[in-house]
Amino acid sequence: MKKLAILSLSAFAAGAFFTGCMSSYDNSIQEEAASDIIVSSFSFTKDDSILANLDTVFFSIDLQKGRIFNADSLPYGTRIDKLVPVITFHQGASAVNLTVKKADGTDTVYNYVTNSTDSIDFSNGPVKMAVTSIYNSFTYNYSIEVNVHKLPADTLVWSKAAYSALPGGGAVTGQKTVKSGDNVLCVTTDGSKYYLNKTTDPNTGWSSSIISMPSGVDLRSFAADGDIYYILAGGVLHRSTDGGRNWASTGVRMSHIYGVYQGRVMGVSNASGSWQVMQYPPAAAVALPDGMPVEGTSQTVFFTFPMGDSPQMVMIGGRTADGALTNATWAYDGNNWANISTTPIPTPLSGMVLVPYYSFYEKKAFIYTRHSILLAMGGYDGKANSPTIYFSDDCGMTWYEASETMQLPDFMVALRNADAVVVDQTYTDADLNLSTSARSLAAQWSPIELAYRIPASATVVGSHPLGRATEAITSWECPYIYSFGGIKPDNTLQSTVWRAAINRLMFKPIQ
């Protein structure tokens, strides 16, 4: 009995050992199968005839969802119908089949294991990839997406929710728009009444009120410093501290206002018989520097430099005291005025628009950096309005003609004496679909059904100029240029507001 008991116990122990070995073997197969199907990298073979640095395009691999994709879309126009993928796996695989959908809806299957140099057509939507483990015990399906921008990323697009009417009552015959702090102030007239239209975002509508104006007012001279408003009437600077309901003369004579610098209204006058730079609150007049314009200058734009003690106010164009047009850029640092142009715009113009905005340069392959620039638009050369947009990336010292993608589209007329402001608009995921009602101005902005209109798919996947996000993105900002009014070539007022943004700024940042 004892011997039998011992044998039975030995048999049980042996069986238990054998069962344990089988369990360990099964687990190793499962673990090996799981690692076999893991895609560790995905890229394309170098082919400069398709795209420079094609082999460096970064692809994200989402193992949980079985999704392989380039979050930063390829440049507009990139052909993706003949790309040779380079796929590596964590361990290896017994079979890798790529199912490619053709334009006619039929499928073609490629065996990547035996034909790894075949070119694949990604232009008809995601390519399906089935990866089978070495022991043929496990198959995992991936979806490979190659995203391409629907429009040139650095195009300045004016037709996205294209335009709206100038705010105010009646048929607008004149306007002046400025930005003061967070507020956009658009003063309009219908020839008999004046309206102060105020908003923090032209995309969301305006609050409007009828205001008074002093006799002999020059509407185009309107300026603001916070809640204090200024305007010229009869060659004298007037001031309002109650939202434009009442105006009082400051006693300071001016014929043109350049802008407001740190609480000081800067302007010019020749009331004394010689041209002088004036300011309010009153200070000693300064003789006008040679060549400095006395009318027709652009709005002023401000820059703050890291090493500077005070901001710099910049303006461009206008007419000098002898009536000549100028193409120079002038700046004020709080103490002195100076012509800072080293390479001015080629054509002297008055009535230009000066806009602080952004552009991008490719720091290295497919990595773009955003930097601040100035855009100078419109103006009058003495015979015709200018349709050309110029840019400067050094605060107005050097000017270049902007690229074709930054120029005005054919359906927009050249203007002079327009105004422009830049306002950030907040986007959310819901706004990516332009066909939804998510955009608050759907009823107020009239879309342009032309080639420049952005299709709904254009913002589904985009590039981010400032690098990858480190936190989940639920909203992001896009700076829009809003252009107000302006005199058309037929000398009539354009009674609309147009808005524009660079495509790249509209795209959702990469997660």
MORA-V438579 format. One record per residue. N is the residue number from 0. RES is the residue in one letter. PSI is psi in radians with two decimals (none if undefined). OMEGA is omega in whole degrees, -180 to 180 (NA if undefined). BURIAL is 1 if it has 9 or more other C-alpha atoms within 8 Angstrom, else 0. Layout:
BEGIN
n=N res=RES psi=PSI omega=OMEGA burial=BURIAL
n=N res=RES psi=PSI omega=OMEGA burial=BURIAL
END
This chain:
BEGIN
n=0 res=M psi=-0.72 omega=180 burial=0
n=1 res=K psi=-0.70 omega=-179 burial=0
n=2 res=K psi=-0.75 omega=179 burial=0
n=3 res=L psi=-0.73 omega=180 burial=0
n=4 res=A psi=-0.70 omega=-179 burial=0
n=5 res=I psi=-0.74 omega=179 burial=0
n=6 res=L psi=-0.74 omega=-179 burial=0
n=7 res=S psi=-0.73 omega=179 burial=0
n=8 res=L psi=-0.66 omega=179 burial=0
n=9 res=S psi=-0.72 omega=179 burial=0
n=10 res=A psi=-0.71 omega=179 burial=0
n=11 res=F psi=-0.73 omega=-180 burial=0
n=12 res=A psi=-0.73 omega=179 burial=0
n=13 res=A psi=-0.74 omega=179 burial=0
n=14 res=G psi=-0.72 omega=179 burial=0
n=15 res=A psi=-0.69 omega=179 burial=0
n=16 res=F psi=-0.76 omega=-178 burial=0
n=17 res=F psi=-0.75 omega=179 burial=0
n=18 res=T psi=-0.73 omega=179 burial=0
n=19 res=G psi=-0.70 omega=179 burial=0
n=20 res=C psi=-0.70 omega=179 burial=0
n=21 res=M psi=-0.73 omega=180 burial=0
n=22 res=S psi=-0.75 omega=179 burial=0
n=23 res=S psi=-0.68 omega=-180 burial=0
n=24 res=Y psi=-0.78 omega=179 burial=0
n=25 res=D psi=-0.77 omega=-179 burial=0
n=26 res=N psi=-0.71 omega=-179 burial=0
n=27 res=S psi=-0.64 omega=177 burial=0
n=28 res=I psi=-0.78 omega=-180 burial=1
n=29 res=Q psi=-0.76 omega=180 burial=0
n=30 res=E psi=-0.70 omega=-180 burial=0
n=31 res=E psi=-0.70 omega=179 burial=1
n=32 res=A psi=-0.72 omega=-179 burial=1
n=33 res=A psi=-0.71 omega=-179 burial=1
n=34 res=S psi=-0.47 omega=179 burial=1
n=35 res=D psi=-0.65 omega=-173 burial=1
n=36 res=I psi=0.06 omega=-180 burial=1
n=37 res=I psi=2.10 omega=174 burial=1
n=38 res=V psi=2.08 omega=-177 burial=1
n=39 res=S psi=-0.38 omega=176 burial=1
n=40 res=S psi=2.67 omega=178 burial=1
n=41 res=F psi=2.30 omega=178 burial=1
n=42 res=S psi=-3.04 omega=177 burial=1
n=43 res=F psi=2.69 omega=175 burial=1
n=44 res=T psi=2.49 omega=179 burial=1
n=45 res=K psi=2.30 omega=178 burial=0
n=46 res=D psi=1.59 omega=-178 burial=1
n=47 res=D psi=-0.32 omega=177 burial=0
n=48 res=S psi=-0.38 omega=176 burial=0
n=49 res=I psi=-0.87 omega=-177 burial=0
n=50 res=L psi=2.28 omega=175 burial=0
n=51 res=A psi=2.39 omega=179 burial=0
n=52 res=N psi=0.51 omega=180 burial=1
n=53 res=L psi=-0.62 omega=-177 burial=1
n=54 res=D psi=-0.14 omega=-180 burial=1
n=55 res=T psi=-0.01 omega=-180 burial=0
n=56 res=V psi=2.26 omega=-176 burial=1
n=57 res=F psi=2.28 omega=177 burial=0
n=58 res=F psi=2.34 omega=175 burial=1
n=59 res=S psi=2.51 omega=179 burial=0
n=60 res=I psi=1.94 omega=178 burial=1
n=61 res=D psi=1.70 omega=-176 burial=0
n=62 res=L psi=-0.58 omega=-177 burial=0
n=63 res=Q psi=-0.73 omega=-179 burial=0
n=64 res=K psi=-0.10 omega=-179 burial=0
n=65 res=G psi=0.79 omega=-174 burial=1
n=66 res=R psi=2.26 omega=176 burial=1
n=67 res=I psi=2.20 omega=-173 burial=1
n=68 res=F psi=2.73 omega=172 burial=1
n=69 res=N psi=1.88 omega=-178 burial=1
n=70 res=A psi=-0.57 omega=177 burial=1
n=71 res=D psi=1.84 omega=-172 burial=1
n=72 res=S psi=2.64 omega=176 burial=1
n=73 res=L psi=2.75 omega=-178 burial=0
n=74 res=P psi=2.61 omega=178 burial=1
n=75 res=Y psi=2.35 omega=177 burial=1
n=76 res=G psi=-0.08 omega=179 burial=0
n=77 res=T psi=2.22 omega=178 burial=1
n=78 res=R psi=2.28 omega=-178 burial=0
n=79 res=I psi=0.46 omega=-179 burial=1
n=80 res=D psi=-0.14 omega=179 burial=1
n=81 res=K psi=1.24 omega=-179 burial=1
n=82 res=L psi=2.42 omega=180 burial=1
n=83 res=V psi=1.89 omega=-178 burial=1
n=84 res=P psi=2.62 omega=174 burial=1
n=85 res=V psi=1.92 omega=-173 burial=1
n=86 res=I psi=2.27 omega=175 burial=1
n=87 res=T psi=2.66 omega=-177 burial=1
n=88 res=F psi=2.71 omega=-176 burial=1
n=89 res=H psi=-0.73 omega=180 burial=1
n=90 res=Q psi=-0.78 omega=-173 burial=1
n=91 res=G psi=2.94 omega=-179 burial=1
n=92 res=A psi=2.64 omega=180 burial=1
n=93 res=S psi=-0.47 omega=-180 burial=1
n=94 res=A psi=2.42 omega=175 burial=1
n=95 res=V psi=1.89 omega=-178 burial=1
n=96 res=N psi=2.23 omega=179 burial=1
n=97 res=L psi=2.12 omega=179 burial=1
n=98 res=T psi=2.00 omega=-174 burial=1
n=99 res=V psi=2.22 omega=178 burial=1
n=100 res=K psi=2.29 omega=178 burial=1
n=101 res=K psi=2.91 omega=-180 burial=1
n=102 res=A psi=-0.53 omega=-179 burial=0
n=103 res=D psi=0.06 omega=177 burial=0
n=104 res=G psi=-0.18 omega=178 burial=0
n=105 res=T psi=2.84 omega=-178 burial=0
n=106 res=D psi=2.57 omega=172 burial=0
n=107 res=T psi=2.34 omega=-178 burial=0
n=108 res=V psi=2.25 omega=178 burial=0
n=109 res=Y psi=2.36 omega=176 burial=1
n=110 res=N psi=1.83 omega=-175 burial=1
n=111 res=Y psi=-0.50 omega=-178 burial=1
n=112 res=V psi=-0.72 omega=-178 burial=1
n=113 res=T psi=-0.34 omega=-177 burial=0
n=114 res=N psi=1.15 omega=-174 burial=0
n=115 res=S psi=-0.18 omega=-179 burial=1
n=116 res=T psi=0.11 omega=177 burial=0
n=117 res=D psi=2.45 omega=175 burial=0
n=118 res=S psi=2.52 omega=-175 burial=1
n=119 res=I psi=2.48 omega=178 burial=1
n=120 res=D psi=1.94 omega=179 burial=1
n=121 res=F psi=0.15 omega=-171 burial=1
n=122 res=S psi=-0.20 omega=-177 burial=0
n=123 res=N psi=0.46 omega=178 burial=0
n=124 res=G psi=-3.13 omega=-176 burial=0
n=125 res=P psi=2.50 omega=174 burial=1
n=126 res=V psi=2.29 omega=179 burial=1
n=127 res=K psi=2.42 omega=180 burial=1
n=128 res=M psi=2.11 omega=177 burial=1
n=129 res=A psi=2.11 omega=-178 burial=1
n=130 res=V psi=2.16 omega=-179 burial=1
n=131 res=T psi=2.39 omega=-177 burial=1
n=132 res=S psi=2.94 omega=-176 burial=1
n=133 res=I psi=-0.68 omega=-177 burial=1
n=134 res=Y psi=0.18 omega=179 burial=0
n=135 res=N psi=0.46 omega=-176 burial=0
n=136 res=S psi=-0.12 omega=-175 burial=0
n=137 res=F psi=2.33 omega=177 burial=1
n=138 res=T psi=2.36 omega=-180 burial=1
n=139 res=Y psi=2.43 omega=-176 burial=1
n=140 res=N psi=2.33 omega=177 burial=1
n=141 res=Y psi=2.74 omega=172 burial=1
n=142 res=S psi=2.18 omega=-178 burial=1
n=143 res=I psi=2.09 omega=-179 burial=1
n=144 res=E psi=2.29 omega=174 burial=1
n=145 res=V psi=1.90 omega=-174 burial=1
n=146 res=N psi=2.41 omega=179 burial=1
n=147 res=V psi=2.40 omega=178 burial=1
n=148 res=H psi=2.41 omega=-180 burial=1
n=149 res=K psi=-0.43 omega=176 burial=1
n=150 res=L psi=2.78 omega=177 burial=1
n=151 res=P psi=2.22 omega=-173 burial=1
n=152 res=A psi=-0.52 omega=-175 burial=1
n=153 res=D psi=0.41 omega=175 burial=1
n=154 res=T psi=2.35 omega=174 burial=1
n=155 res=L psi=1.87 omega=-172 burial=1
n=156 res=V psi=2.10 omega=-178 burial=1
n=157 res=W psi=-0.14 omega=-170 burial=1
n=158 res=S psi=0.21 omega=176 burial=1
n=159 res=K psi=1.93 omega=-170 burial=1
n=160 res=A psi=1.16 omega=-155 burial=1
n=161 res=A psi=-1.00 omega=-171 burial=1
n=162 res=Y psi=2.85 omega=172 burial=1
n=163 res=S psi=2.95 omega=179 burial=1
n=164 res=A psi=2.63 omega=172 burial=0
n=165 res=L psi=2.45 omega=179 burial=1
n=166 res=P psi=2.85 omega=180 burial=1
n=167 res=G psi=-3.13 omega=-178 burial=1
n=168 res=G psi=2.66 omega=175 burial=0
n=169 res=G psi=-2.87 omega=178 burial=0
n=170 res=A psi=1.98 omega=-175 burial=0
n=171 res=V psi=2.25 omega=179 burial=1
n=172 res=T psi=-0.15 omega=179 burial=1
n=173 res=G psi=2.67 omega=-179 burial=1
n=174 res=Q psi=2.73 omega=169 burial=1
n=175 res=K psi=2.28 omega=-177 burial=1
n=176 res=T psi=2.34 omega=178 burial=1
n=177 res=V psi=2.81 omega=172 burial=1
n=178 res=K psi=2.25 omega=-179 burial=1
n=179 res=S psi=1.86 omega=-174 burial=1
n=180 res=G psi=-2.23 omega=179 burial=0
n=181 res=D psi=-0.09 omega=-175 burial=0
n=182 res=N psi=2.48 omega=169 burial=1
n=183 res=V psi=2.18 omega=-178 burial=1
n=184 res=L psi=2.09 omega=179 burial=1
n=185 res=C psi=1.93 omega=178 burial=1
n=186 res=V psi=2.18 omega=-178 burial=1
n=187 res=T psi=2.83 omega=175 burial=1
n=188 res=T psi=2.57 omega=174 burial=1
n=189 res=D psi=0.22 omega=-179 burial=1
n=190 res=G psi=-0.35 omega=179 burial=0
n=191 res=S psi=-0.60 omega=-180 burial=0
n=192 res=K psi=2.73 omega=176 burial=1
n=193 res=Y psi=2.46 omega=-177 burial=1
n=194 res=Y psi=2.33 omega=172 burial=1
n=195 res=L psi=2.02 omega=-179 burial=1
n=196 res=N psi=2.22 omega=-169 burial=1
n=197 res=K psi=2.44 omega=176 burial=1
n=198 res=T psi=2.81 omega=170 burial=1
n=199 res=T psi=-0.22 omega=-179 burial=0
n=200 res=D psi=1.89 omega=180 burial=1
n=201 res=P psi=-0.27 omega=179 burial=1
n=202 res=N psi=-0.28 omega=-174 burial=0
n=203 res=T psi=0.11 omega=177 burial=0
n=204 res=G psi=3.08 omega=-172 burial=0
n=205 res=W psi=2.64 omega=164 burial=1
n=206 res=S psi=2.27 omega=-174 burial=0
n=207 res=S psi=2.52 omega=176 burial=1
n=208 res=S psi=2.59 omega=176 burial=0
n=209 res=I psi=2.31 omega=180 burial=0
n=210 res=I psi=2.86 omega=176 burial=1
n=211 res=S psi=2.88 omega=175 burial=1
n=212 res=M psi=2.54 omega=177 burial=1
n=213 res=P psi=2.77 omega=-179 burial=0
n=214 res=S psi=2.43 omega=178 burial=0
n=215 res=G psi=0.51 omega=-174 burial=0
n=216 res=V psi=2.53 omega=173 burial=1
n=217 res=D psi=1.71 omega=-173 burial=1
n=218 res=L psi=-0.61 omega=-177 burial=1
n=219 res=R psi=-0.12 omega=179 burial=0
n=220 res=S psi=-0.04 omega=-176 burial=1
n=221 res=F psi=2.35 omega=178 burial=1
n=222 res=A psi=2.81 omega=-178 burial=1
n=223 res=A psi=2.59 omega=174 burial=1
n=224 res=D psi=1.62 omega=-173 burial=1
n=225 res=G psi=-2.17 omega=-180 burial=0
n=226 res=D psi=0.16 omega=177 burial=0
n=227 res=I psi=2.21 omega=-176 burial=1
n=228 res=Y psi=2.59 omega=-180 burial=1
n=229 res=Y psi=2.63 omega=176 burial=1
n=230 res=I psi=2.68 omega=177 burial=1
n=231 res=L psi=2.41 omega=176 burial=1
n=232 res=A psi=2.15 omega=-179 burial=1
n=233 res=G psi=0.48 omega=179 burial=0
n=234 res=G psi=0.24 omega=-180 burial=0
n=235 res=V psi=2.45 omega=179 burial=1
n=236 res=L psi=2.24 omega=176 burial=1
n=237 res=H psi=2.74 omega=-172 burial=1
n=238 res=R psi=2.46 omega=176 burial=1
n=239 res=S psi=2.35 omega=179 burial=1
n=240 res=T psi=0.15 omega=-178 burial=1
n=241 res=D psi=0.65 omega=176 burial=0
n=242 res=G psi=0.39 omega=177 burial=1
n=243 res=G psi=0.09 omega=179 burial=1
n=244 res=R psi=-0.61 omega=-180 burial=1
n=245 res=N psi=2.52 omega=-179 burial=1
n=246 res=W psi=2.53 omega=178 burial=1
n=247 res=A psi=2.46 omega=178 burial=0
n=248 res=S psi=2.41 omega=175 burial=1
n=249 res=T psi=-0.24 omega=-177 burial=0
n=250 res=G psi=-0.04 omega=-180 burial=0
n=251 res=V psi=2.15 omega=-179 burial=1
n=252 res=R psi=2.31 omega=177 burial=1
n=253 res=M psi=2.56 omega=174 burial=1
n=254 res=S psi=-0.23 omega=-179 burial=1
n=255 res=H psi=2.41 omega=177 burial=1
n=256 res=I psi=2.20 omega=175 burial=1
n=257 res=Y psi=-0.84 omega=-178 burial=1
n=258 res=G psi=-3.06 omega=179 burial=1
n=259 res=V psi=2.15 omega=-178 burial=1
n=260 res=Y psi=1.92 omega=178 burial=1
n=261 res=Q psi=0.91 omega=176 burial=0
n=262 res=G psi=-0.03 omega=180 burial=0
n=263 res=R psi=2.21 omega=175 burial=1
n=264 res=V psi=2.14 omega=-178 burial=1
n=265 res=M psi=2.22 omega=-179 burial=1
n=266 res=G psi=-2.90 omega=-175 burial=1
n=267 res=V psi=2.64 omega=179 burial=1
n=268 res=S psi=2.61 omega=171 burial=1
n=269 res=N psi=0.46 omega=-178 burial=1
n=270 res=A psi=-0.46 omega=-179 burial=0
n=271 res=S psi=0.01 omega=-178 burial=0
n=272 res=G psi=-0.17 omega=175 burial=0
n=273 res=S psi=2.62 omega=-177 burial=0
n=274 res=W psi=2.31 omega=-180 burial=1
n=275 res=Q psi=2.58 omega=173 burial=1
n=276 res=V psi=2.16 omega=-177 burial=1
n=277 res=M psi=2.84 omega=174 burial=1
n=278 res=Q psi=2.75 omega=176 burial=1
n=279 res=Y psi=2.34 omega=1 burial=1
n=280 res=P psi=2.60 omega=-171 burial=0
n=281 res=P psi=2.43 omega=174 burial=0
n=282 res=A psi=2.96 omega=-178 burial=0
n=283 res=A psi=2.30 omega=178 burial=0
n=284 res=A psi=2.61 omega=-180 burial=0
n=285 res=V psi=2.39 omega=178 burial=0
n=286 res=A psi=2.41 omega=-178 burial=0
n=287 res=L psi=2.18 omega=177 burial=1
n=288 res=P psi=2.62 omega=-180 burial=0
n=289 res=D psi=2.28 omega=176 burial=0
n=290 res=G psi=-0.06 omega=-179 burial=0
n=291 res=M psi=2.33 omega=-177 burial=1
n=292 res=P psi=2.68 omega=-179 burial=1
n=293 res=V psi=-0.06 omega=176 burial=1
n=294 res=E psi=2.90 omega=175 burial=0
n=295 res=G psi=0.31 omega=180 burial=1
n=296 res=T psi=2.79 omega=175 burial=1
n=297 res=S psi=2.99 omega=169 burial=1
n=298 res=Q psi=2.80 omega=-180 burial=1
n=299 res=T psi=2.60 omega=179 burial=1
n=300 res=V psi=2.58 omega=-175 burial=1
n=301 res=F psi=2.48 omega=173 burial=0
n=302 res=F psi=2.50 omega=173 burial=1
n=303 res=T psi=2.19 omega=-178 burial=0
n=304 res=F psi=2.50 omega=-178 burial=0
n=305 res=P psi=-0.63 omega=-177 burial=0
n=306 res=M psi=-0.01 omega=-177 burial=0
n=307 res=G psi=2.66 omega=178 burial=0
n=308 res=D psi=-0.39 omega=-177 burial=0
n=309 res=S psi=2.78 omega=180 burial=0
n=310 res=P psi=2.83 omega=178 burial=1
n=311 res=Q psi=2.26 omega=179 burial=1
n=312 res=M psi=2.27 omega=-173 burial=1
n=313 res=V psi=2.50 omega=174 burial=1
n=314 res=M psi=2.87 omega=-176 burial=1
n=315 res=I psi=2.59 omega=174 burial=1
n=316 res=G psi=-2.98 omega=180 burial=1
n=317 res=G psi=-2.98 omega=178 burial=1
n=318 res=R psi=2.47 omega=178 burial=1
n=319 res=T psi=3.08 omega=-176 burial=1
n=320 res=A psi=-0.46 omega=180 burial=1
n=321 res=D psi=0.14 omega=177 burial=0
n=322 res=G psi=-0.02 omega=-178 burial=0
n=323 res=A psi=2.52 omega=174 burial=0
n=324 res=L psi=2.65 omega=180 burial=1
n=325 res=T psi=2.64 omega=175 burial=1
n=326 res=N psi=0.24 omega=-174 burial=1
n=327 res=A psi=2.72 omega=171 burial=1
n=328 res=T psi=2.19 omega=179 burial=1
n=329 res=W psi=2.56 omega=-178 burial=1
n=330 res=A psi=2.66 omega=179 burial=1
n=331 res=Y psi=2.27 omega=-176 burial=1
n=332 res=D psi=0.22 omega=-178 burial=1
n=333 res=G psi=-0.30 omega=179 burial=0
n=334 res=N psi=-0.67 omega=-173 burial=0
n=335 res=N psi=2.60 omega=171 burial=0
n=336 res=W psi=2.54 omega=179 burial=1
n=337 res=A psi=2.54 omega=171 burial=0
n=338 res=N psi=1.98 omega=-175 burial=1
n=339 res=I psi=0.10 omega=-177 burial=1
n=340 res=S psi=2.22 omega=169 burial=1
n=341 res=T psi=-0.70 omega=172 burial=0
n=342 res=T psi=1.61 omega=-177 burial=0
n=343 res=P psi=2.99 omega=172 burial=1
n=344 res=I psi=2.62 omega=-172 burial=1
n=345 res=P psi=-0.43 omega=-175 burial=0
n=346 res=T psi=2.19 omega=174 burial=0
n=347 res=P psi=2.34 omega=-176 burial=1
n=348 res=L psi=2.64 omega=171 burial=1
n=349 res=S psi=2.77 omega=177 burial=1
n=350 res=G psi=0.59 omega=178 burial=1
n=351 res=M psi=2.87 omega=173 burial=1
n=352 res=V psi=2.29 omega=178 burial=1
n=353 res=L psi=2.17 omega=-173 burial=1
n=354 res=V psi=2.21 omega=172 burial=1
n=355 res=P psi=2.16 omega=-176 burial=1
n=356 res=Y psi=-2.73 omega=-174 burial=1
n=357 res=Y psi=2.67 omega=172 burial=1
n=358 res=S psi=3.12 omega=-175 burial=1
n=359 res=F psi=2.57 omega=170 burial=1
n=360 res=Y psi=2.63 omega=-177 burial=0
n=361 res=E psi=1.80 omega=-177 burial=1
n=362 res=K psi=-0.78 omega=168 burial=0
n=363 res=K psi=3.13 omega=-170 burial=0
n=364 res=A psi=2.03 omega=174 burial=0
n=365 res=F psi=0.30 omega=174 burial=0
n=366 res=I psi=1.99 omega=-173 burial=1
n=367 res=Y psi=2.47 omega=180 burial=1
n=368 res=T psi=2.33 omega=179 burial=1
n=369 res=R psi=2.40 omega=176 burial=1
n=370 res=H psi=2.76 omega=-176 burial=0
n=371 res=S psi=2.45 omega=176 burial=1
n=372 res=I psi=2.99 omega=169 burial=1
n=373 res=L psi=2.40 omega=172 burial=1
n=374 res=L psi=2.31 omega=176 burial=1
n=375 res=A psi=2.17 omega=-173 burial=1
n=376 res=M psi=2.67 omega=172 burial=1
n=377 res=G psi=-2.75 omega=-179 burial=1
n=378 res=G psi=2.99 omega=-174 burial=1
n=379 res=Y psi=2.26 omega=-177 burial=1
n=380 res=D psi=0.20 omega=-178 burial=1
n=381 res=G psi=-0.30 omega=179 burial=0
n=382 res=K psi=-0.64 omega=-176 burial=0
n=383 res=A psi=2.79 omega=174 burial=0
n=384 res=N psi=2.55 omega=-180 burial=1
n=385 res=S psi=2.27 omega=177 burial=1
n=386 res=P psi=-0.02 omega=-170 burial=1
n=387 res=T psi=2.45 omega=174 burial=1
n=388 res=I psi=2.29 omega=178 burial=1
n=389 res=Y psi=2.77 omega=176 burial=1
n=390 res=F psi=2.69 omega=176 burial=1
n=391 res=S psi=2.32 omega=178 burial=1
n=392 res=D psi=0.24 omega=177 burial=1
n=393 res=D psi=0.75 omega=173 burial=0
n=394 res=C psi=0.41 omega=175 burial=1
n=395 res=G psi=0.05 omega=179 burial=1
n=396 res=M psi=-0.71 omega=-178 burial=1
n=397 res=T psi=2.30 omega=-177 burial=1
n=398 res=W psi=2.52 omega=177 burial=1
n=399 res=Y psi=2.66 omega=172 burial=0
n=400 res=E psi=2.27 omega=-178 burial=1
n=401 res=A psi=2.74 omega=179 burial=1
n=402 res=S psi=2.89 omega=-178 burial=0
n=403 res=E psi=-0.61 omega=-179 burial=0
n=404 res=T psi=-0.23 omega=179 burial=1
n=405 res=M psi=-0.05 omega=-178 burial=1
n=406 res=Q psi=2.88 omega=179 burial=1
n=407 res=L psi=2.47 omega=175 burial=1
n=408 res=P psi=2.85 omega=-175 burial=0
n=409 res=D psi=-0.50 omega=-175 burial=0
n=410 res=F psi=-0.08 omega=177 burial=0
n=411 res=M psi=2.32 omega=-179 burial=0
n=412 res=V psi=2.70 omega=176 burial=0
n=413 res=A psi=2.45 omega=-175 burial=1
n=414 res=L psi=2.80 omega=167 burial=1
n=415 res=R psi=2.75 omega=179 burial=1
n=416 res=N psi=0.64 omega=170 burial=1
n=417 res=A psi=3.00 omega=176 burial=1
n=418 res=D psi=2.69 omega=179 burial=1
n=419 res=A psi=2.52 omega=174 burial=1
n=420 res=V psi=2.80 omega=177 burial=1
n=421 res=V psi=2.19 omega=-178 burial=1
n=422 res=V psi=2.32 omega=177 burial=1
n=423 res=D psi=2.42 omega=172 burial=1
n=424 res=Q psi=2.36 omega=180 burial=1
n=425 res=T psi=2.25 omega=176 burial=0
n=426 res=Y psi=2.64 omega=172 burial=1
n=427 res=T psi=3.04 omega=180 burial=1
n=428 res=D psi=-0.59 omega=-179 burial=0
n=429 res=A psi=-0.48 omega=-178 burial=0
n=430 res=D psi=-0.17 omega=-178 burial=1
n=431 res=L psi=-0.48 omega=179 burial=1
n=432 res=N psi=1.80 omega=-176 burial=1
n=433 res=L psi=-0.22 omega=-179 burial=1
n=434 res=S psi=-0.16 omega=179 burial=0
n=435 res=T psi=3.07 omega=179 burial=0
n=436 res=S psi=0.29 omega=-176 burial=0
n=437 res=A psi=-0.51 omega=-178 burial=0
n=438 res=R psi=2.17 omega=-172 burial=0
n=439 res=S psi=-0.33 omega=-176 burial=0
n=440 res=L psi=0.38 omega=-176 burial=1
n=441 res=A psi=-0.59 omega=-177 burial=1
n=442 res=A psi=-0.22 omega=-175 burial=0
n=443 res=Q psi=-0.41 omega=-179 burial=0
n=444 res=W psi=2.38 omega=-178 burial=1
n=445 res=S psi=2.07 omega=-180 burial=1
n=446 res=P psi=2.63 omega=176 burial=1
n=447 res=I psi=2.06 omega=-179 burial=1
n=448 res=E psi=1.19 omega=179 burial=0
n=449 res=L psi=-3.10 omega=-176 burial=0
n=450 res=A psi=-0.37 omega=-177 burial=0
n=451 res=Y psi=-0.17 omega=-179 burial=1
n=452 res=R psi=2.40 omega=-178 burial=1
n=453 res=I psi=2.20 omega=177 burial=0
n=454 res=P psi=2.78 omega=-176 burial=0
n=455 res=A psi=-0.54 omega=-177 burial=1
n=456 res=S psi=-0.15 omega=-171 burial=0
n=457 res=A psi=-0.46 omega=-176 burial=1
n=458 res=T psi=0.23 omega=-179 burial=1
n=459 res=V psi=-0.81 omega=177 burial=1
n=460 res=V psi=2.25 omega=-177 burial=1
n=461 res=G psi=-3.04 omega=179 burial=1
n=462 res=S psi=2.74 omega=-177 burial=1
n=463 res=H psi=2.10 omega=-174 burial=1
n=464 res=P psi=-0.26 omega=-173 burial=1
n=465 res=L psi=0.31 omega=178 burial=0
n=466 res=G psi=3.11 omega=-176 burial=0
n=467 res=R psi=2.54 omega=-179 burial=0
n=468 res=A psi=2.54 omega=179 burial=1
n=469 res=T psi=-0.17 omega=178 burial=0
n=470 res=E psi=2.83 omega=178 burial=0
n=471 res=A psi=2.32 omega=-177 burial=0
n=472 res=I psi=2.11 omega=177 burial=0
n=473 res=T psi=-0.34 omega=177 burial=0
n=474 res=S psi=2.77 omega=179 burial=0
n=475 res=W psi=2.85 omega=-175 burial=1
n=476 res=E psi=2.45 omega=174 burial=0
n=477 res=C psi=2.08 omega=179 burial=1
n=478 res=P psi=2.14 omega=178 burial=1
n=479 res=Y psi=2.46 omega=170 burial=1
n=480 res=I psi=2.21 omega=174 burial=1
n=481 res=Y psi=2.13 omega=-179 burial=1
n=482 res=S psi=2.17 omega=-175 burial=1
n=483 res=F psi=2.26 omega=170 burial=1
n=484 res=G psi=-2.48 omega=-177 burial=1
n=485 res=G psi=2.67 omega=180 burial=1
n=486 res=I psi=2.20 omega=-178 burial=1
n=487 res=K psi=2.97 omega=179 burial=1
n=488 res=P psi=-0.45 omega=178 burial=1
n=489 res=D psi=0.21 omega=176 burial=0
n=490 res=N psi=0.30 omega=175 burial=0
n=491 res=T psi=2.78 omega=-179 burial=0
n=492 res=L psi=2.33 omega=169 burial=1
n=493 res=Q psi=1.95 omega=-171 burial=0
n=494 res=S psi=0.71 omega=-178 burial=1
n=495 res=T psi=2.89 omega=172 burial=1
n=496 res=V psi=2.19 omega=176 burial=1
n=497 res=W psi=2.65 omega=177 burial=1
n=498 res=R psi=2.65 omega=-176 burial=1
n=499 res=A psi=2.75 omega=172 burial=1
n=500 res=A psi=2.70 omega=174 burial=1
n=501 res=I psi=2.34 omega=-178 burial=1
n=502 res=N psi=-0.80 omega=-174 burial=1
n=503 res=R psi=-0.56 omega=-179 burial=1
n=504 res=L psi=-0.32 omega=179 burial=1
n=505 res=M psi=-0.34 omega=-175 burial=1
n=506 res=F psi=2.57 omega=177 burial=1
n=507 res=K psi=2.34 omega=177 burial=1
n=508 res=P psi=2.63 omega=-179 burial=1
n=509 res=I psi=2.35 omega=175 burial=1
n=510 res=Q psi=none omega=NA burial=0
END
